[in-house]
Amino acid sequence: MTAKTDWDPTKPILEIENLSISFFTRLREIPAVMDFSCTVMPGEAMGLVGESGCGKSTVALAVMRDLGKNGRIVGGSIKFKGRDLTTMSDEELRHIRGSEIAMIYQEPMASLNPAMKIGAQLAEVPMIHEGMAKEEAWKLARQIVADVRLPDPDRILRAYPHQLSGGQQQRIVIAMALMSKPALLILDEPTTALDVTVEAGIVDLVKDLGEKYGTSMLFISHNLGLVLEVCDRLCVMYSGEAVETGSIKEVFDRMRHPYTQALFRSIPLPGADKNSRPLVAIPGNFPLPHERPPGCNFGPRCSYFASGRCDAQEIPMEVVPGSDRHATRCLRWEEIDWNAPLKAAVKTEKSAIGRVVLKMDDLRKYYEVSAGLFGGGAKKVVKANETLSFEAHEGETLAIVGESGCGKSTFAKVLMGLETATSGSIMLFDENVQSTPIQKRNTDTVSKVQMVFQNPFDTLNPSMTVGRQIVRALEIFGEGKSDEERRNRMLELLDLVKLPRAFADRMPRQLSGGQKQRVGIARAFAGGAKIVVADEPVSALDVSVQAAVTDLLMEIQRKNKTTLLFISHDLSIVRYLSDRVMVMYLGHVVELGSTDQVFSPPYHPYTEALLSAVPIADTHVTKQRIVLEGDIPSAMNPPPGCPFQTRCRWKSKVPGGLCEREMPPMKTLAAGHQIKCHLSDEILNHMEPVIKIAAE
């Protein structure tokens, strides 16, 4: 199928020139985007990357002409198929939106009507935009649901949005965007809320559909690995400006802007090591839109900054000669030695791993739920955790990985005492706390085990100053004999998490996301925590802030000999941070070993698929492509035999249908490396590496 109207393939589908966008408040005009230019050719996928607040989504909303009441385009033009969108009437825009230009948002449920069945929502699009007959529209809807690789299209069309998983909802939103075969598809962080395995399927789908329908794409993301997999070209944004643009290969391998270089140095690519090759966080903070510095916006955070030059004038985009539309917004790009090795960061000694401080043995956590409406009907059991056995040592980082619904957070709640286990034992410093809820644990036990949560915004009291929140934790833990002692300890904790002491008097709303997360960490260590459960502590943060927060956690761990249980779905961070890795699937531990053991073959088939799904921002890396079909089965109705057998590509290698009948045993392959699988040792030992790094 082709896009709606033919367009000369030598001319841009989308041409943004010198675009400036401001938001107007009662106090001032806030310039959100300035002098932004970008070109998308027919059939091309353009990535737009940068930290939160850099203006990526604002550009996308400007293309849709959907900036709200306060937003206004104050300069430049946006040409779609040669026509300037900024001068179009509402009536003209209505004909283009949804039919010629479609947008997919980050949160799929925001785009779906909860009261309408999926089929009706999909069929509505061509009926409204193209006047298509109802029967024909339903037929097209069924075909596109099959195109986005959803099983049993007829059942999906009859379902309501809440009856689908997050990944299925996102596929429906993509199907809806494609119903009118648009010439341009804008995707705003379409996979952020999804599991890495589901994300891999969506990425493959977007690429295939782009080729099938000849659709051009503007793909907005903060994940450089995803952009590498989806896009042909990219544009790097910083503080409202495009700072570098070019083909993927040129920008990744021959970057010519200090911000692009700093971004790559702050993400955990293969080869990064927390001790010998630590990540380099970008110093300082992102400038507020009305407080940008003179000259180069990146100047105050740039290691190549030259006073009197970089801050003396507005800096234009310059073309890099001998390249494919490669340009940079840097005065000094020709003077910098881009191949110079990174100045050696401070190397640290590997922490000594001490005694066992936590031991879980055959832990189970079941929930009883009612099967009927209003609490009636037979009771069903949700098996959130099954036969969980592992131990964690002093000073060790143990990563717990797996998709949503695998039981990671349930296990954390049981450990914290927010839930009690159904059976099994939890030995915490020689004390069995398996059936002791948090209310009955003594203060000493509570202060020793603390948690850092995923979203720093939800865990701080908005009406209390930062200092008061930390002092409150000290009071609860019985730390300090007087208010003065507690205040001094609070200031020491701010020093520990590298926040200025003046922040003690700030309110949470005055802090950035990374700063809020540091306050959460300071509060967790207020009672001298010995075990810290970090539940996705950096997934809500920008990559540059991620590097600083992970570095901080490691430094505190070395100083305090803390045991860190790091719950994450980001295997790049896991590889960088952890000493050992535990892989969970549907409540079971399916693989456990040192980081090196888990990241190289032999793998559990599920670990293999997880590793294959990780987007890696390195053009020298090649990966096996293993996309898992289907979703995680329900913990209320798990499959018989091996929990992973419904999605396993290796099942046919096991004779006699054993995978479907019997739970596999946990077998030990090497010292400390365990895998729960029926595959023979011979097959396991001949597995190919999923991730290969080519020599440069």
N, C-alpha and C positions, 0 to 999 in steps of 0.2 A: 504494500500500500504506500501511497505517496502523501506528502503533506497537501493541505487544501488547495493552494494555488502554486503553480510552478514559479520558480524564482531563479534568476540567472546565477548559477553556482560560482561565478567569479565575483559577485557582489555580496557584501555582508547582509546577513539576515537582520542582525542587530548592530547598530553603530552608535555608541555613546560618545559624545564629544564634549570635553570641558564641563562636565556636569557638576553643578553646585547645588546642594540641598541644605536648607536651614529649617529649624523648628523654632517657632515663636512662642515665648512664654510672656507672662506679665512683666517679668524683670528684664529680659534681654532676648536678643536673637542668638540662637545656638547653632553655629555652623557644623552640620553633621558630616557632609561630604563636600570636598572642594576639588575643583579642576580634575574630575575623574573621567578618564577616557578608556574605552574598551571596545573591541570588535569581535563579533562572533560570525563566522562564515557558515554557509549552509552545510548541515550534517556534522558540524564541529561541536565538541563538548568543551566548554570553557570553565575552569575552576576558579572560584573566588575564595581566597583564603586570608586568614588574619585572626587576631585575637578578638574577644568579645568587645563590642563597642567601637570597632574600627569602621563600621558603616556598610558591611556586606549586605545585611538584610534591608537596609535603607535603600540601597541601589536597586535591589530586587523589587521593593514596593514602589519605587519611582517608575520602573519599567511597567508595572501593572497600573500605574497612576492611582495608588491607594495609600497615600501618605497621611491620611486622617486630616482633621481640621487644622492642626497646628503646623503640619509639614508643608513646605512649599519649595518648588524648584525655582531657584533664584538666578540660574545661569546655565548656559549650555543647551544641548539638544540630545534627544533619544530617538533615533530613527529606526523604525521597524519596516523592513522591505522598502526602504527609501522614503517612508512617510514619517513625519515628525510627530511622535506621540504627545509631546508637550503642548501642541497647538490644537489637538483634536477635541471635538465636542464630546459630551457624555454619551450621546447617541452613537457616534462613531466608535468610541471606546467599547461600548456594550457589544458591538458586533465582533470586535477583535478579542476581547477577554473571554477566555474559556473555549473559544473556537480556534483562534490563531495563536494565542499565547495562553498557556496554562501554567498554574503554579501549584507545587506540592509543598505543604508545610511540614514543620518538624513533628507536630503532634497530630496523628491521624484523626483522633476523635474530634478535633476542632473543626474538621472538614466534613464530618458525616452527621447526618440528622438522626439522632437516636430513636426517633419515632417512626422512621420509614424503613421498609425492607431494602436490602442492598440492590435488588433488581430494579426497583422503582427509582432509586436515586441515580443509578447508572443510565437507565433508559431516558430519564428526564433531560440529560445533557443534549443528545442529538435532536430530541423532540423540540426543545426550546431553540437551540442554535440553528438547526437545519430544517425544522418543520417536518422531521421524519415521522412516518406512521408508527403507531405504538407497537404493532407486531414486529416490524422491521427493527425498531430500536431495541426491543427485547432480544431479538436474534443477535444483533451486534453486541449487546451487553454480554450475552452468554459466550460469544466468541472471544471477547477481550478478557473475560474472567479466565478462560482457558489459556489465553496468551500470557497472562501474568502468573501462570503455573499454580493455580489454586486447584486442589483436588475437588471432585464432585461439584462442577459449576452449578448444577441445578439446585443443590442443597444450599450453596452459598448465596444464590440469588434470592432464595426464600428466607434467608436469615436476617436478623437485626444486627446492627454493628456490635452490640455488647456480647453477642454470641461468638464473635471471632477473636482470635488472639491478636496481640499488637502487630505482629508481622503480617498477619492476614489483612488486618485493617489497612496497613500501609500499602499493601498490594492493591486493595480496592481503591484507595485514593489515587494510586498511579493509574489504575484502569480508568477511573473517572476522568483523569486529566487527558488520557489518550482517546477518549470516546469520540472527540471531534478531530482527531489526528492533527494536533497543532503543529505549526512550523517551529515554534520555540517553546521549550519546556524549562521552567525555572524550578529548581529543587533547593529548598532552604533547609539544610541539615536534615535530610529525610530519614537518616538512620540513627540519629543520636540516641533515641530512647530504646533502641532495639539491641538484642543480644548479638554478639559478634558473629555467630553462625547464621542468624536470620539476616544480619547485615550483609554477609557474603552473598546470600541468595538474592537480596534486593539489588545489590551492586551488579551482579551478573545480569539480572533481569533488565535493569536500566540500560546497560550497555547493549544488550541484544535488541531491545525494543527501539533504541535510538537508531540502530542499523536497519531494522526491519521497516520502520516508518519514515526513515530519513529525517528524523527530528533533530534540530539543533538544541543544545542544552547549556544552561547557565547553572552550574553546580556549586552551591555555597556550602563550605565546610571549614572546620578548624582542623580537620584531620588530614594531614599531608599524605598519609598512606592511601587513604580513600581516593583522594584527588589523583594520585598516580595511577590507580586502577581504572578510574572512570574517564579521565579527561585527556584531551589532546594538547590543550594549552592551559596556562593559568595566569592569574593576576593576583599579586600579593598586595594586600592593603594594610596600611598602618595609619591610625588616627585620621580617618576620613580621606586619605589620599591613596592612589595607586603608587606603590614604590618600585615595583618590578613586574614586568610582564614578558611572556615569551612561551616557547614550546616547553612541554614538561621536561624533556631531556636537557634542554639548555639551562633552564632555571634550577633544576635539581643538581646538575653536574657542573654547570659553569655560572653559578649565581654571581650577580654583580651588584648586590645591595647588602650593606651590613645587617639590616633587619632580617633579610632572608637567611643569611648565614647564622645569625643569632638564634633564629627559630629552629634550624636544623641541629644546632649544638645543644638545644634544650630538650630534644626528644630522644627517648632511649632506642636507638637503632642497634642492630646486632653488633656486638663488639664493645658496647658501652659496659662498664663495670663499676659498681658503686665504690670499690676500693681503689683500683688502679686507673680507671678512666671515667671519673664521675662526670655527670652532666654539668653543663655550665648554664646557670639561670641568667636571664637578662636582668641587669641591675635596674633599680628604680621602678617607678610605676608608670602606667599608661597616662598621658596627660588628659585632663578633662577638656571637652570641646571648646570651652570659652577661656581656657588657660594654656593654649598651645604656645610653645616657645617660638621666638623669631627664627626665620630661616627653616632649617630642616626639623621636622617634627620629632624625628628619632634622635636628634643631636644629644640631648641630655643623657641618653642611655647607650650611646655609641662609643665603642672603644677607638674609633678612627676620627673622632670629632676634632676639628681644628678651629679654635676660637678666632673670630675675626673673619673667617671664610664661610663656615657652615651656618653661622647665625647672622650673616650680613645681608642676605637677600632671599627672595622666593626661589626655590630650586625647581627647575623644569625637568621634564622627562627627557632623557637623552638616548638616542638609538645606539645600540652596541653594534659596531660595524661587522659585516661578514656573518650575520645571523638571520634567523627567521623571525622577523618582527619582535626582536628582543630589545627591551628598553629598560632603563633604570633611572630613578630619581635620586642621584648621588653625585655631588661635585667631585669626589675624590676616587671614583670607581677605577680610573685608569692608573692611579698611583698605588693602589692597594695590592699587595702580593696575596692573591686569593688562594694560592697553593701552599702558603706558609703553614707549617704544622701549628696546631693549637698550643699556646703556651701551657706547659705542664701545670695542670691543676694540682691542688694539694692532694697527694696520695695518702691514703690511710691504711693502717694495718687491718687485716681481717680480724673481726672481733672473735675472741675466744668463746666457743660455745660451752656453756656450763651444764649444771645438773638438770634433770627433768623437773619442770615446775608445774606442768599440766599433763594429765594422763586421762584420756577418755577410753573406756573399755565397753564395747558392745552397746553403745548408747542408742536408744530408740526414743523417738518423739512422735506420738500419734495424736491426732485431733479427732474428736467425735463431732460429726456434723449431721444435722437433720436433713433427710432426703425430701421431705414434703414441704408444701407451702405453709407458712405461718408456724413452723416448728413441728408440724406433725410428721407422720410417716416413719419408716424404719430408719434407724441410725446407720450412717456410713462412716468409715474410718479413713482419714487422710494420713498416709504414712509419710510424714515430712522428713524424718531421719530414720535410716535403717542401719543397724549394726555398724555404728560409727566407732572406729578404733584408731587412735593415733596418740602420739605424745609430742610435746613441745619443750624445748630446752631454754635455759636462761641465755639471754643475749642473741637468740635466734630469730630470724624472720621466716615464718611459715606462711606461704601464700595458699589461699583456698579459692579455687577457680571453678567455674561452671556457669551454665545458663540460668536465667531467672527460673525460679521454681525448683531448683536442684536441692534446696535445703540449706544453703550457706547461711542465710540470715536467721533461720530457725535455730540452727546450732549456736549462733552467736547469742541469741536471746536466752537459750538454756544455760549457756556458760555464765552470762551476766546475772542470772537469777530472775529474769523477767518472765521466764516460763520454767516449769519443772519437767524433768525428763520422765518418760513413761517407764523405762527400765534402763539398766546399765549403770555404770559408775563414772563420776567425774572427780578425779583426785586433784585438788588444787592445793599445792604446798602441803601435801600429806593429810589434807582434810577432804572428806567426801561430801561434796556440796550438791550431789545429783538431785536431791529432793528438798533442798533448802531454798525457798524463794527469797528474793532480795530483802523483803521486810524482816526476815528472821536471820539474815546474815549479820555477823558483827561488823562494826565500822571498819575494822582492820582489813577484813576480807573484801569488803566493798571497795575500799580505797586502793587495794592492790590490783583489782581488775577493773579497768576503765575502758570506755569506748569513744572513738572518734567517728562521727557519722558522715554520711555521704554529702548531705546538704547543710553547709554551715549556716544558711539563712534560717533554717527551722529550729536550730538548737540553741540560739541565743535569745534572751529576753529583750524585746525591742525597747522596753521602758527602763532598763537598768544600764548604767555605764559598764564599760568593759572591766574596769578595776573592781567594781562592786560584785560582778558575776564571779570573778575569780576568788575574791575574798569570801563570798558565800560558800563556795566549794570548800575552802580552807576551814571555815567554821563547821561545816557538816562533817568533815573528816577529823575534826578535833586537832587541827594543826595550829600551833602558836598559842602562847599564854595570854597575849593581850592584843588589842586592835592594832597597836603599832607594829608588833611582831608580824601579824598577818599582812599588814600593808607592805612591810619590807619584803616579805616572802612573795607577795603578789608582784612587786616590782622585779624581783629576781626571776620570776616565771616569765614576765614579759621579755626580760633579757634573754632567757633561755630560748624563746621562740623568735628572737630577733625582731621584736617590735619596739619602737621608741617608748620610753616610760610615759611620755605625754599622752599616749593612747589610753592610759588608765581612765582619763576623764572624758573619753569619747563615747558616743552612743553607737550601737551596732550599725545604724543606717549610714554613719559617716565612714564606714570601712569598706574596702573592696572585698570581693569573694575570697581571695587568697589571705587577706588580713583576718577576715572572720574565721577562716579555717585555722589559722595560727592561734586565735583566742581559744577555739575549741580544744586544740592540742594542749595549750597552757593549762586549761581547766582540767583536762584528763590527767595531767601530771601533778595536780595540786596536792594530792595525797601520797605522792611518791609511788605512783603506779608501777607494778612489776610486770603486769601483763596488759598490753593495750590491744584491743580488738579494733582494727581500723576498717570500717565497712565502706568500701569504695571512697576513700577520703579525698581522692584527687580527680574523680571523674567529672565533677561539676566545675573544674578549674581550667583555665587556659594552659596551653603546653608550657609556656615560660614560667607560670606560677607553679605548675605541677613540679617542675624541676626543683624549684626552691623549697617547696613543702616536703618532697620526698627526701631531699638532702637534709632538711631540718630533722625529719623523723630518724634518719640514720645517725645523725650527730647525737641526738638525745639518747638513742639506743646505745651507742658506744659509751656515752658518759654514765648512763644509769644501769647498763646491763639489762635493759628492758627486753621482754619477749614480745615480739610483734606478730599478731595474727592478722595478715593482710588479705582482706576479702576483695576480690577484683575480677572483672571479666576482661581487663586489658592485659593480654599476655606479654606485651612489650615491656610494660612497667614491672610485671611479675618477674620476667627474666632478669631485669636489671637489679631489682631489690632483694629477691628472696634467696634464702639458703636452701630451703626445701619447698616442694610444691605438692599440694593435695588436690586432686581433681575429683569433683563430685558430679554425680548424675542421678537424678530422681531419688535423692535421699541416701545414695550409696557412695562410698569412696571407691572409685574405679581404678585410680592410680595414685601412688604415693612414692616419692623419691627425692633425691637431691635435684636442684634445678637443672644441672647438666644431664642427669639421667632422664628427666621428664621431657626435656627439649630435644633429645636425640633418640633414634630408634634403639630398641623396640618400643612401640607405643601401644597404649590401649587404643582401640579404634576410635573412641570418642576424643581422646587427647589429640590423635592425628588430625581429626576434622577441626578441632578447635585451633590447632596451630596453623592449619591451612587457611583458616578464615581471617587470621590477623592481618590487617593492612600494614605493610611496612614501607616507609617512605625512603626507599633506597633502590635506585635503578639497577644495582648490581645483584639484587636478590631475585632468585626465581623460586617459585613455590609450586608444589603439587596443588591442583585445584580439586578440592573435595567439598562439594556443597551438600550439606545434610538435607534430605527430603523430610517434609513433615515437621510437626512441632513435638515438644516434649510431651509424652503421655501424661494423663492426669494421675496425680498421686493418690486420688481416691479410687482409681481403677487401673493400677499398674499392669503392664503386660506380664504374662507368665514367663518363667525362665529368666533369662538375662534382661535387665531393665532396658538395655540399649538395643536389643535385637530388632525392634521395629524400624530402626534407622541405620542399621549397620551394613556397610558395604562388604564386610568380610564374612558374613553369616554363612554364605554358600560353601566356605572352606571348611566348615565344621560338619562332619558327617552325622547322619541319623537324626537331624532336627533337634540336636541337644540344646542349642541356644534357646529354642522355644519351650523346652520342657524343664530345664534345670538351672538354678542359680549357679553361676560359675564360682569356682573357689578363688580365694585370694592367693596367688602364687608369687613366690619370691624369685626374681630373675638374677639379681646381683645384690651385693650388700646394701640393704636398706631400700631396694627398688621393688615395689610390689604392684602387681597388675591383676585385676579381677576379670578374667577372660578365659573362654574355652579354647581359644586358638592354641595350636601346638607350639612348643618352644621353637621348633624349626621354622615355622612361618613367622613367628614374632622376630626371630633373629635375622631374618632375611628382608625385613621391612626397609624401604628406601627412606632417606631423610626427606622431610616435608619442605624444609627451608634450605636452599643452597645459596651460597654467596660466591659469585664469580670473581676471579682475580681481576684487579683493575688493570 
